[in-house]
Amino acid sequence: MISLAEELALLAIEDDGAVAYTAGQAGFGMALIGACLVDLNGQGRLDADLTAVHILSRAPTGDPMLDLVLGEMSGDTLLSVEQWVLQLAPQVPTLVQLALTALVKRGILAQKESRFLWVLKERRYPVMDGREQKEAKLRIMSTLLGDDVPTPHDTVLVGLARAGGLLEGFLSAQEIHRLESRIGEVGGIDLVVRGVEAAIREDQAARARAMMLPMY
């Protein structure tokens, strides 16, 4: 199965293969880190509660993105999701490159100069583990426009896409406003998503303080 982190990276690729402007926002990188934390949780490497992230195992996962994050988290210091997201922020450029490399190796994207083109024109993933999985944007739209209870994976996907500003890349401001209640209902319940949102707010507050407060 494609990882949550890889799917977030895909949301930053336009239909024509160009990189979406949303990838330039700080929130995108923090959402990507949050996705790695969720993926590590799913592989039994860590657990998180309201106060801290607990490392359960430092055994490599075989995924370069996840192993990079896990390696950076090694140590006895207990930090919250918000604190880890902020501390891991310098790793975002490397994580993005690892995600794109993985998507090319999986046969989902093909790099051509400054574009990442879909290998399958129908915008779907290759069959993996004998199963076909609908592409992330299509699943998000289906989730937001329907009444069905989404899978835990898609719940976090919607939440991180909202937190990272990625929904703006394929939904208009009017559509986001119209679907605001459903977006919050689906994507606002996960602990990691809330930690990412808190980290983004703190990062924005720090930038505001640096810009507005005079230096003496």
Secondary structure, 3 states (H helix, E strand, C coil): CCCHHHHHHHHCECCCCCECHHHHCHHHHHHHHHHHHHHHHHCCCEEECCCCEEECCCCCCCCHHHHHHHHHHCCCCCCCHHHHHHHHHHHHHHHHHHHHHHHHHCCCEEEECCEEEECCCCCECCCECCECCECHHHHHHHHHHCCCCCCHHHHHHHHHHHHCCCHHHCCCHHHHHHCHHHHHHHHCCCHHHHHHHHHHHHHHHHHHHHHHCCCC
